[in-house]
Amino acid sequence: MHANTFGNGGDVVVIGTDADCAADLDGDNDTDADDFFAYLDAFASGDFGVCDIDGDEDCDADDFFGYLDLFAQGC
């Protein structure tokens, strides 16, 4: 399992499982509804290890839109 890093304003956050696909949260080498709903679950529960995309130790709109950007990039 590989960790992904996402930089935002100088911060680096580890998410996902595949170095080529930061939004792939379930490790199946694609971005699909399963990954999106996994992020939503992490966001709703405040799982900072997954939902804190910008590294500021919270889960807020900036993190949500950051994940959407990663998701839109695909694998």
PyMOL Python script that loads the backbone (N, CA, C, O; Angstrom):
from pymol import cmd

cmd.read_pdbstr("""\
ATOM      1  N   MET A   1       0.853  -1.179   0.000  1.00  0.00           N
ATOM      2  CA  MET A   1       0.000   0.000   0.000  1.00  0.00           C
ATOM      3  C   MET A   1       0.893   1.235   0.000  1.00  0.00           C
ATOM      4  O   MET A   1       1.793   1.350   0.832  1.00  0.00           O
ATOM      5  N   HIS A   2       0.655   2.144  -0.912  1.00  0.00           N
ATOM      6  CA  HIS A   2       1.414   3.379  -1.016  1.00  0.00           C
ATOM      7  C   HIS A   2       0.575   4.524  -0.492  1.00  0.00           C
ATOM      8  O   HIS A   2      -0.651   4.504  -0.595  1.00  0.00           O
ATOM      9  N   ALA A   3       1.224   5.502   0.060  1.00  0.00           N
ATOM     10  CA  ALA A   3       0.536   6.709   0.527  1.00  0.00           C
ATOM     11  C   ALA A   3       0.654   7.789  -0.528  1.00  0.00           C
ATOM     12  O   ALA A   3       1.666   7.883  -1.222  1.00  0.00           O
ATOM     13  N   ASN A   4      -0.362   8.588  -0.645  1.00  0.00           N
ATOM     14  CA  ASN A   4      -0.339   9.728  -1.560  1.00  0.00           C
ATOM     15  C   ASN A   4      -0.119  10.996  -0.767  1.00  0.00           C
ATOM     16  O   ASN A   4      -0.519  11.089   0.394  1.00  0.00           O
ATOM     17  N   THR A   5       0.510  11.964  -1.386  1.00  0.00           N
ATOM     18  CA  THR A   5       0.638  13.263  -0.758  1.00  0.00           C
ATOM     19  C   THR A   5      -0.052  14.292  -1.627  1.00  0.00           C
ATOM     20  O   THR A   5      -0.025  14.204  -2.855  1.00  0.00           O
ATOM     21  N   PHE A   6      -0.655  15.246  -0.998  1.00  0.00           N
ATOM     22  CA  PHE A   6      -1.344  16.324  -1.685  1.00  0.00           C
ATOM     23  C   PHE A   6      -0.865  17.613  -1.049  1.00  0.00           C
ATOM     24  O   PHE A   6      -1.057  17.817   0.150  1.00  0.00           O
ATOM     25  N   GLY A   7      -0.250  18.478  -1.820  1.00  0.00           N
ATOM     26  CA  GLY A   7       0.240  19.736  -1.293  1.00  0.00           C
ATOM     27  C   GLY A   7      -0.738  20.854  -1.542  1.00  0.00           C
ATOM     28  O   GLY A   7      -1.328  20.945  -2.619  1.00  0.00           O
ATOM     29  N   ASN A   8      -0.913  21.700  -0.559  1.00  0.00           N
ATOM     30  CA  ASN A   8      -1.823  22.830  -0.686  1.00  0.00           C
ATOM     31  C   ASN A   8      -1.265  23.959   0.172  1.00  0.00           C
ATOM     32  O   ASN A   8      -1.312  23.885   1.400  1.00  0.00           O
ATOM     33  N   GLY A   9      -0.750  24.979  -0.452  1.00  0.00           N
ATOM     34  CA  GLY A   9      -0.216  26.102   0.310  1.00  0.00           C
ATOM     35  C   GLY A   9       0.994  25.731   1.148  1.00  0.00           C
ATOM     36  O   GLY A   9       1.204  26.312   2.213  1.00  0.00           O
ATOM     37  N   GLY A  10       1.788  24.785   0.696  1.00  0.00           N
ATOM     38  CA  GLY A  10       2.972  24.389   1.438  1.00  0.00           C
ATOM     39  C   GLY A  10       2.745  23.211   2.361  1.00  0.00           C
ATOM     40  O   GLY A  10       3.714  22.625   2.845  1.00  0.00           O
ATOM     41  N   ASP A  11       1.506  22.843   2.624  1.00  0.00           N
ATOM     42  CA  ASP A  11       1.210  21.709   3.476  1.00  0.00           C
ATOM     43  C   ASP A  11       1.207  20.435   2.645  1.00  0.00           C
ATOM     44  O   ASP A  11       0.838  20.457   1.471  1.00  0.00           O
ATOM     45  N   VAL A  12       1.611  19.342   3.241  1.00  0.00           N
ATOM     46  CA  VAL A  12       1.554  18.047   2.580  1.00  0.00           C
ATOM     47  C   VAL A  12       0.742  17.118   3.460  1.00  0.00           C
ATOM     48  O   VAL A  12       1.000  16.989   4.657  1.00  0.00           O
ATOM     49  N   VAL A  13      -0.234  16.479   2.856  1.00  0.00           N
ATOM     50  CA  VAL A  13      -1.133  15.600   3.587  1.00  0.00           C
ATOM     51  C   VAL A  13      -1.100  14.232   2.931  1.00  0.00           C
ATOM     52  O   VAL A  13      -1.098  14.142   1.703  1.00  0.00           O
ATOM     53  N   VAL A  14      -1.074  13.183   3.706  1.00  0.00           N
ATOM     54  CA  VAL A  14      -1.076  11.830   3.181  1.00  0.00           C
ATOM     55  C   VAL A  14      -2.509  11.322   3.126  1.00  0.00           C
ATOM     56  O   VAL A  14      -3.209  11.296   4.139  1.00  0.00           O
ATOM     57  N   ILE A  15      -2.942  10.917   1.930  1.00  0.00           N
ATOM     58  CA  ILE A  15      -4.264  10.315   1.763  1.00  0.00           C
ATOM     59  C   ILE A  15      -4.171   9.202   0.742  1.00  0.00           C
ATOM     60  O   ILE A  15      -3.139   9.037   0.091  1.00  0.00           O
ATOM     61  N   GLY A  16      -5.206   8.462   0.601  1.00  0.00           N
ATOM     62  CA  GLY A  16      -5.312   7.474  -0.459  1.00  0.00           C
ATOM     63  C   GLY A  16      -4.364   6.302  -0.307  1.00  0.00           C
ATOM     64  O   GLY A  16      -3.755   6.115   0.746  1.00  0.00           O
ATOM     65  N   THR A  17      -4.243   5.514  -1.364  1.00  0.00           N
ATOM     66  CA  THR A  17      -3.459   4.298  -1.297  1.00  0.00           C
ATOM     67  C   THR A  17      -2.497   4.119  -2.463  1.00  0.00           C
ATOM     68  O   THR A  17      -1.584   3.300  -2.362  1.00  0.00           O
ATOM     69  N   ASP A  18      -2.656   4.826  -3.537  1.00  0.00           N
ATOM     70  CA  ASP A  18      -1.863   4.610  -4.740  1.00  0.00           C
ATOM     71  C   ASP A  18      -1.183   5.913  -5.135  1.00  0.00           C
ATOM     72  O   ASP A  18      -1.843   6.943  -5.272  1.00  0.00           O
ATOM     73  N   ALA A  19       0.121   5.873  -5.316  1.00  0.00           N
ATOM     74  CA  ALA A  19       0.881   7.081  -5.585  1.00  0.00           C
ATOM     75  C   ALA A  19       0.449   7.788  -6.864  1.00  0.00           C
ATOM     76  O   ALA A  19       0.719   8.978  -7.021  1.00  0.00           O
ATOM     77  N   ASP A  20      -0.210   7.093  -7.777  1.00  0.00           N
ATOM     78  CA  ASP A  20      -0.644   7.707  -9.021  1.00  0.00           C
ATOM     79  C   ASP A  20      -2.093   8.181  -8.980  1.00  0.00           C
ATOM     80  O   ASP A  20      -2.585   8.752  -9.953  1.00  0.00           O
ATOM     81  N   CYS A  21      -2.770   7.952  -7.876  1.00  0.00           N
ATOM     82  CA  CYS A  21      -4.192   8.259  -7.818  1.00  0.00           C
ATOM     83  C   CYS A  21      -4.586   8.693  -6.410  1.00  0.00           C
ATOM     84  O   CYS A  21      -5.050   7.878  -5.613  1.00  0.00           O
ATOM     85  N   ALA A  22      -4.403   9.960  -6.108  1.00  0.00           N
ATOM     86  CA  ALA A  22      -4.625  10.466  -4.757  1.00  0.00           C
ATOM     87  C   ALA A  22      -6.060  10.300  -4.273  1.00  0.00           C
ATOM     88  O   ALA A  22      -6.284  10.159  -3.071  1.00  0.00           O
ATOM     89  N   ALA A  23      -7.024  10.313  -5.163  1.00  0.00           N
ATOM     90  CA  ALA A  23      -8.426  10.221  -4.750  1.00  0.00           C
ATOM     91  C   ALA A  23      -8.907   8.782  -4.608  1.00  0.00           C
ATOM     92  O   ALA A  23     -10.056   8.558  -4.229  1.00  0.00           O
ATOM     93  N   ASP A  24      -8.060   7.808  -4.901  1.00  0.00           N
ATOM     94  CA  ASP A  24      -8.434   6.392  -4.799  1.00  0.00           C
ATOM     95  C   ASP A  24      -8.350   5.952  -3.346  1.00  0.00           C
ATOM     96  O   ASP A  24      -7.296   5.501  -2.898  1.00  0.00           O
ATOM     97  N   LEU A  25      -9.425   6.075  -2.619  1.00  0.00           N
ATOM     98  CA  LEU A  25      -9.415   5.767  -1.190  1.00  0.00           C
ATOM     99  C   LEU A  25      -9.613   4.289  -0.888  1.00  0.00           C
ATOM    100  O   LEU A  25      -9.298   3.843   0.215  1.00  0.00           O
ATOM    101  N   ASP A  26     -10.122   3.527  -1.835  1.00  0.00           N
ATOM    102  CA  ASP A  26     -10.335   2.101  -1.567  1.00  0.00           C
ATOM    103  C   ASP A  26      -9.264   1.211  -2.195  1.00  0.00           C
ATOM    104  O   ASP A  26      -9.339  -0.013  -2.087  1.00  0.00           O
ATOM    105  N   GLY A  27      -8.284   1.802  -2.840  1.00  0.00           N
ATOM    106  CA  GLY A  27      -7.130   1.067  -3.328  1.00  0.00           C
ATOM    107  C   GLY A  27      -7.359   0.188  -4.537  1.00  0.00           C
ATOM    108  O   GLY A  27      -6.594  -0.750  -4.761  1.00  0.00           O
ATOM    109  N   ASP A  28      -8.399   0.464  -5.334  1.00  0.00           N
ATOM    110  CA  ASP A  28      -8.650  -0.371  -6.506  1.00  0.00           C
ATOM    111  C   ASP A  28      -8.186   0.271  -7.810  1.00  0.00           C
ATOM    112  O   ASP A  28      -8.601  -0.140  -8.894  1.00  0.00           O
ATOM    113  N   ASN A  29      -7.328   1.274  -7.701  1.00  0.00           N
ATOM    114  CA  ASN A  29      -6.691   1.935  -8.849  1.00  0.00           C
ATOM    115  C   ASN A  29      -7.640   2.654  -9.785  1.00  0.00           C
ATOM    116  O   ASN A  29      -7.366   2.768 -10.979  1.00  0.00           O
ATOM    117  N   ASP A  30      -8.749   3.140  -9.258  1.00  0.00           N
ATOM    118  CA  ASP A  30      -9.616   4.027 -10.024  1.00  0.00           C
ATOM    119  C   ASP A  30     -10.337   4.970  -9.066  1.00  0.00           C
ATOM    120  O   ASP A  30     -10.321   4.779  -7.850  1.00  0.00           O
ATOM    121  N   THR A  31     -10.956   5.971  -9.629  1.00  0.00           N
ATOM    122  CA  THR A  31     -11.804   6.848  -8.819  1.00  0.00           C
ATOM    123  C   THR A  31     -13.231   6.642  -9.290  1.00  0.00           C
ATOM    124  O   THR A  31     -13.561   6.809 -10.464  1.00  0.00           O
ATOM    125  N   ASP A  32     -14.054   6.275  -8.337  1.00  0.00           N
ATOM    126  CA  ASP A  32     -15.451   6.004  -8.651  1.00  0.00           C
ATOM    127  C   ASP A  32     -16.313   6.361  -7.448  1.00  0.00           C
ATOM    128  O   ASP A  32     -15.833   6.946  -6.478  1.00  0.00           O
ATOM    129  N   ALA A  33     -17.575   6.006  -7.522  1.00  0.00           N
ATOM    130  CA  ALA A  33     -18.522   6.350  -6.461  1.00  0.00           C
ATOM    131  C   ALA A  33     -18.080   5.791  -5.111  1.00  0.00           C
ATOM    132  O   ALA A  33     -18.312   6.425  -4.081  1.00  0.00           O
ATOM    133  N   ASP A  34     -17.450   4.620  -5.096  1.00  0.00           N
ATOM    134  CA  ASP A  34     -16.987   4.045  -3.824  1.00  0.00           C
ATOM    135  C   ASP A  34     -15.991   4.968  -3.135  1.00  0.00           C
ATOM    136  O   ASP A  34     -16.057   5.150  -1.919  1.00  0.00           O
ATOM    137  N   ASP A  35     -15.071   5.551  -3.894  1.00  0.00           N
ATOM    138  CA  ASP A  35     -14.094   6.480  -3.327  1.00  0.00           C
ATOM    139  C   ASP A  35     -14.774   7.755  -2.839  1.00  0.00           C
ATOM    140  O   ASP A  35     -14.466   8.260  -1.760  1.00  0.00           O
ATOM    141  N   PHE A  36     -15.690   8.263  -3.637  1.00  0.00           N
ATOM    142  CA  PHE A  36     -16.391   9.491  -3.263  1.00  0.00           C
ATOM    143  C   PHE A  36     -17.179   9.291  -1.971  1.00  0.00           C
ATOM    144  O   PHE A  36     -17.129  10.135  -1.076  1.00  0.00           O
ATOM    145  N   PHE A  37     -17.905   8.179  -1.872  1.00  0.00           N
ATOM    146  CA  PHE A  37     -18.681   7.933  -0.656  1.00  0.00           C
ATOM    147  C   PHE A  37     -17.791   7.618   0.537  1.00  0.00           C
ATOM    148  O   PHE A  37     -18.157   7.925   1.671  1.00  0.00           O
ATOM    149  N   ALA A  38     -16.638   7.018   0.308  1.00  0.00           N
ATOM    150  CA  ALA A  38     -15.679   6.806   1.393  1.00  0.00           C
ATOM    151  C   ALA A  38     -15.200   8.152   1.927  1.00  0.00           C
ATOM    152  O   ALA A  38     -15.060   8.333   3.136  1.00  0.00           O
ATOM    153  N   TYR A  39     -14.951   9.097   1.017  1.00  0.00           N
ATOM    154  CA  TYR A  39     -14.550  10.427   1.470  1.00  0.00           C
ATOM    155  C   TYR A  39     -15.690  11.102   2.236  1.00  0.00           C
ATOM    156  O   TYR A  39     -15.463  11.701   3.287  1.00  0.00           O
ATOM    157  N   LEU A  40     -16.897  11.007   1.718  1.00  0.00           N
ATOM    158  CA  LEU A  40     -18.034  11.608   2.421  1.00  0.00           C
ATOM    159  C   LEU A  40     -18.191  11.030   3.822  1.00  0.00           C
ATOM    160  O   LEU A  40     -18.462  11.773   4.766  1.00  0.00           O
ATOM    161  N   ASP A  41     -18.026   9.720   3.973  1.00  0.00           N
ATOM    162  CA  ASP A  41     -18.105   9.097   5.298  1.00  0.00           C
ATOM    163  C   ASP A  41     -17.022   9.645   6.218  1.00  0.00           C
ATOM    164  O   ASP A  41     -17.291   9.971   7.374  1.00  0.00           O
ATOM    165  N   ALA A  42     -15.800   9.746   5.708  1.00  0.00           N
ATOM    166  CA  ALA A  42     -14.691  10.278   6.509  1.00  0.00           C
ATOM    167  C   ALA A  42     -14.947  11.732   6.875  1.00  0.00           C
ATOM    168  O   ALA A  42     -14.675  12.149   8.001  1.00  0.00           O
ATOM    169  N   PHE A  43     -15.463  12.494   5.941  1.00  0.00           N
ATOM    170  CA  PHE A  43     -15.754  13.906   6.181  1.00  0.00           C
ATOM    171  C   PHE A  43     -16.831  14.049   7.260  1.00  0.00           C
ATOM    172  O   PHE A  43     -16.689  14.840   8.193  1.00  0.00           O
ATOM    173  N   ALA A  44     -17.895  13.281   7.120  1.00  0.00           N
ATOM    174  CA  ALA A  44     -19.008  13.370   8.076  1.00  0.00           C
ATOM    175  C   ALA A  44     -18.605  12.939   9.478  1.00  0.00           C
ATOM    176  O   ALA A  44     -19.110  13.473  10.465  1.00  0.00           O
ATOM    177  N   SER A  45     -17.698  11.976   9.567  1.00  0.00           N
ATOM    178  CA  SER A  45     -17.288  11.485  10.882  1.00  0.00           C
ATOM    179  C   SER A  45     -16.102  12.255  11.457  1.00  0.00           C
ATOM    180  O   SER A  45     -15.710  12.029  12.601  1.00  0.00           O
ATOM    181  N   GLY A  46     -15.533  13.162  10.666  1.00  0.00           N
ATOM    182  CA  GLY A  46     -14.387  13.934  11.136  1.00  0.00           C
ATOM    183  C   GLY A  46     -13.106  13.123  11.208  1.00  0.00           C
ATOM    184  O   GLY A  46     -12.246  13.398  12.046  1.00  0.00           O
ATOM    185  N   ASP A  47     -12.966  12.128  10.342  1.00  0.00           N
ATOM    186  CA  ASP A  47     -11.759  11.305  10.283  1.00  0.00           C
ATOM    187  C   ASP A  47     -10.653  12.116   9.611  1.00  0.00           C
ATOM    188  O   ASP A  47     -10.490  12.066   8.392  1.00  0.00           O
ATOM    189  N   PHE A  48      -9.896  12.864  10.417  1.00  0.00           N
ATOM    190  CA  PHE A  48      -8.897  13.785   9.880  1.00  0.00           C
ATOM    191  C   PHE A  48      -7.831  13.081   9.051  1.00  0.00           C
ATOM    192  O   PHE A  48      -7.253  13.694   8.154  1.00  0.00           O
ATOM    193  N   GLY A  49      -7.561  11.826   9.326  1.00  0.00           N
ATOM    194  CA  GLY A  49      -6.563  11.086   8.561  1.00  0.00           C
ATOM    195  C   GLY A  49      -6.926  10.962   7.096  1.00  0.00           C
ATOM    196  O   GLY A  49      -6.051  10.759   6.254  1.00  0.00           O
ATOM    197  N   VAL A  50      -8.209  11.081   6.781  1.00  0.00           N
ATOM    198  CA  VAL A  50      -8.674  10.978   5.399  1.00  0.00           C
ATOM    199  C   VAL A  50      -9.205  12.308   4.895  1.00  0.00           C
ATOM    200  O   VAL A  50      -8.879  12.723   3.783  1.00  0.00           O
ATOM    201  N   CYS A  51     -10.016  12.978   5.696  1.00  0.00           N
ATOM    202  CA  CYS A  51     -10.739  14.145   5.169  1.00  0.00           C
ATOM    203  C   CYS A  51      -9.961  15.452   5.222  1.00  0.00           C
ATOM    204  O   CYS A  51     -10.351  16.411   4.556  1.00  0.00           O
ATOM    205  N   ASP A  52      -8.891  15.527   5.978  1.00  0.00           N
ATOM    206  CA  ASP A  52      -8.130  16.777   6.099  1.00  0.00           C
ATOM    207  C   ASP A  52      -7.165  16.926   4.936  1.00  0.00           C
ATOM    208  O   ASP A  52      -5.969  16.673   5.079  1.00  0.00           O
ATOM    209  N   ILE A  53      -7.675  17.331   3.797  1.00  0.00           N
ATOM    210  CA  ILE A  53      -6.889  17.428   2.569  1.00  0.00           C
ATOM    211  C   ILE A  53      -5.826  18.528   2.646  1.00  0.00           C
ATOM    212  O   ILE A  53      -4.723  18.352   2.129  1.00  0.00           O
ATOM    213  N   ASP A  54      -6.139  19.647   3.278  1.00  0.00           N
ATOM    214  CA  ASP A  54      -5.194  20.764   3.291  1.00  0.00           C
ATOM    215  C   ASP A  54      -4.276  20.792   4.514  1.00  0.00           C
ATOM    216  O   ASP A  54      -3.452  21.698   4.641  1.00  0.00           O
ATOM    217  N   GLY A  55      -4.403  19.827   5.404  1.00  0.00           N
ATOM    218  CA  GLY A  55      -3.461  19.690   6.511  1.00  0.00           C
ATOM    219  C   GLY A  55      -3.614  20.676   7.649  1.00  0.00           C
ATOM    220  O   GLY A  55      -2.675  20.870   8.420  1.00  0.00           O
ATOM    221  N   ASP A  56      -4.785  21.310   7.777  1.00  0.00           N
ATOM    222  CA  ASP A  56      -4.958  22.278   8.854  1.00  0.00           C
ATOM    223  C   ASP A  56      -5.716  21.718  10.054  1.00  0.00           C
ATOM    224  O   ASP A  56      -6.254  22.473  10.863  1.00  0.00           O
ATOM    225  N   GLU A  57      -5.755  20.396  10.165  1.00  0.00           N
ATOM    226  CA  GLU A  57      -6.311  19.676  11.302  1.00  0.00           C
ATOM    227  C   GLU A  57      -7.796  19.900  11.526  1.00  0.00           C
ATOM    228  O   GLU A  57      -8.267  19.909  12.663  1.00  0.00           O
ATOM    229  N   ASP A  58      -8.535  20.082  10.433  1.00  0.00           N
ATOM    230  CA  ASP A  58      -9.987  20.085  10.502  1.00  0.00           C
ATOM    231  C   ASP A  58     -10.531  19.551   9.187  1.00  0.00           C
ATOM    232  O   ASP A  58      -9.792  19.345   8.225  1.00  0.00           O
ATOM    233  N   CYS A  59     -11.817  19.336   9.168  1.00  0.00           N
ATOM    234  CA  CYS A  59     -12.493  18.903   7.937  1.00  0.00           C
ATOM    235  C   CYS A  59     -13.549  19.945   7.634  1.00  0.00           C
ATOM    236  O   CYS A  59     -14.595  19.994   8.282  1.00  0.00           O
ATOM    237  N   ASP A  60     -13.270  20.775   6.649  1.00  0.00           N
ATOM    238  CA  ASP A  60     -14.186  21.859   6.323  1.00  0.00           C
ATOM    239  C   ASP A  60     -14.364  21.940   4.807  1.00  0.00           C
ATOM    240  O   ASP A  60     -13.924  21.055   4.073  1.00  0.00           O
ATOM    241  N   ALA A  61     -15.002  22.987   4.359  1.00  0.00           N
ATOM    242  CA  ALA A  61     -15.304  23.140   2.933  1.00  0.00           C
ATOM    243  C   ALA A  61     -14.042  23.130   2.079  1.00  0.00           C
ATOM    244  O   ALA A  61     -14.062  22.609   0.964  1.00  0.00           O
ATOM    245  N   ASP A  62     -12.950  23.692   2.579  1.00  0.00           N
ATOM    246  CA  ASP A  62     -11.699  23.684   1.812  1.00  0.00           C
ATOM    247  C   ASP A  62     -11.234  22.255   1.536  1.00  0.00           C
ATOM    248  O   ASP A  62     -10.766  21.948   0.440  1.00  0.00           O
ATOM    249  N   ASP A  63     -11.367  21.391   2.532  1.00  0.00           N
ATOM    250  CA  ASP A  63     -10.986  19.990   2.354  1.00  0.00           C
ATOM    251  C   ASP A  63     -11.918  19.286   1.372  1.00  0.00           C
ATOM    252  O   ASP A  63     -11.466  18.524   0.518  1.00  0.00           O
ATOM    253  N   PHE A  64     -13.214  19.542   1.495  1.00  0.00           N
ATOM    254  CA  PHE A  64     -14.183  18.923   0.605  1.00  0.00           C
ATOM    255  C   PHE A  64     -13.902  19.296  -0.846  1.00  0.00           C
ATOM    256  O   PHE A  64     -13.866  18.430  -1.720  1.00  0.00           O
ATOM    257  N   PHE A  65     -13.704  20.577  -1.095  1.00  0.00           N
ATOM    258  CA  PHE A  65     -13.430  21.004  -2.469  1.00  0.00           C
ATOM    259  C   PHE A  65     -12.059  20.538  -2.942  1.00  0.00           C
ATOM    260  O   PHE A  65     -11.867  20.292  -4.133  1.00  0.00           O
ATOM    261  N   GLY A  66     -11.106  20.415  -2.024  1.00  0.00           N
ATOM    262  CA  GLY A  66      -9.807  19.849  -2.375  1.00  0.00           C
ATOM    263  C   GLY A  66      -9.931  18.408  -2.825  1.00  0.00           C
ATOM    264  O   GLY A  66      -9.294  17.996  -3.794  1.00  0.00           O
ATOM    265  N   TYR A  67     -10.762  17.630  -2.112  1.00  0.00           N
ATOM    266  CA  TYR A  67     -10.973  16.253  -2.541  1.00  0.00           C
ATOM    267  C   TYR A  67     -11.684  16.205  -3.883  1.00  0.00           C
ATOM    268  O   TYR A  67     -11.342  15.384  -4.734  1.00  0.00           O
ATOM    269  N   LEU A  68     -12.661  17.068  -4.084  1.00  0.00           N
ATOM    270  CA  LEU A  68     -13.354  17.093  -5.385  1.00  0.00           C
ATOM    271  C   LEU A  68     -12.374  17.357  -6.519  1.00  0.00           C
ATOM    272  O   LEU A  68     -12.492  16.763  -7.590  1.00  0.00           O
ATOM    273  N   ASP A  69     -11.410  18.241  -6.294  1.00  0.00           N
ATOM    274  CA  ASP A  69     -10.378  18.494  -7.305  1.00  0.00           C
ATOM    275  C   ASP A  69      -9.573  17.234  -7.600  1.00  0.00           C
ATOM    276  O   ASP A  69      -9.328  16.903  -8.761  1.00  0.00           O
ATOM    277  N   LEU A  70      -9.160  16.529  -6.540  1.00  0.00           N
ATOM    278  CA  LEU A  70      -8.408  15.283  -6.729  1.00  0.00           C
ATOM    279  C   LEU A  70      -9.259  14.235  -7.449  1.00  0.00           C
ATOM    280  O   LEU A  70      -8.773  13.529  -8.332  1.00  0.00           O
ATOM    281  N   PHE A  71     -10.524  14.145  -7.065  1.00  0.00           N
ATOM    282  CA  PHE A  71     -11.433  13.173  -7.671  1.00  0.00           C
ATOM    283  C   PHE A  71     -11.608  13.465  -9.157  1.00  0.00           C
ATOM    284  O   PHE A  71     -11.628  12.547  -9.976  1.00  0.00           O
ATOM    285  N   ALA A  72     -11.734  14.739  -9.502  1.00  0.00           N
ATOM    286  CA  ALA A  72     -11.918  15.125 -10.897  1.00  0.00           C
ATOM    287  C   ALA A  72     -10.676  14.800 -11.732  1.00  0.00           C
ATOM    288  O   ALA A  72     -10.788  14.565 -12.936  1.00  0.00           O
ATOM    289  N   GLN A  73      -9.509  14.784 -11.117  1.00  0.00           N
ATOM    290  CA  GLN A  73      -8.270  14.438 -11.841  1.00  0.00           C
ATOM    291  C   GLN A  73      -8.254  12.959 -12.214  1.00  0.00           C
ATOM    292  O   GLN A  73      -7.611  12.570 -13.189  1.00  0.00           O
ATOM    293  N   GLY A  74      -8.953  12.144 -11.448  1.00  0.00           N
ATOM    294  CA  GLY A  74      -9.011  10.712 -11.736  1.00  0.00           C
ATOM    295  C   GLY A  74      -7.672  10.028 -11.558  1.00  0.00           C
ATOM    296  O   GLY A  74      -6.766  10.551 -10.909  1.00  0.00           O
ATOM    297  N   CYS A  75      -7.566   8.853 -12.146  1.00  0.00           N
ATOM    298  CA  CYS A  75      -6.330   8.065 -12.051  1.00  0.00           C
ATOM    299  C   CYS A  75      -5.634   7.999 -13.396  1.00  0.00           C
ATOM    300  O   CYS A  75      -4.577   7.379 -13.513  1.00  0.00           O
TER     301      CYS A  75
END
""", "prot")
cmd.dss("prot")
cmd.show_as("cartoon", "prot")
cmd.util.cbc("prot")
cmd.orient("prot")
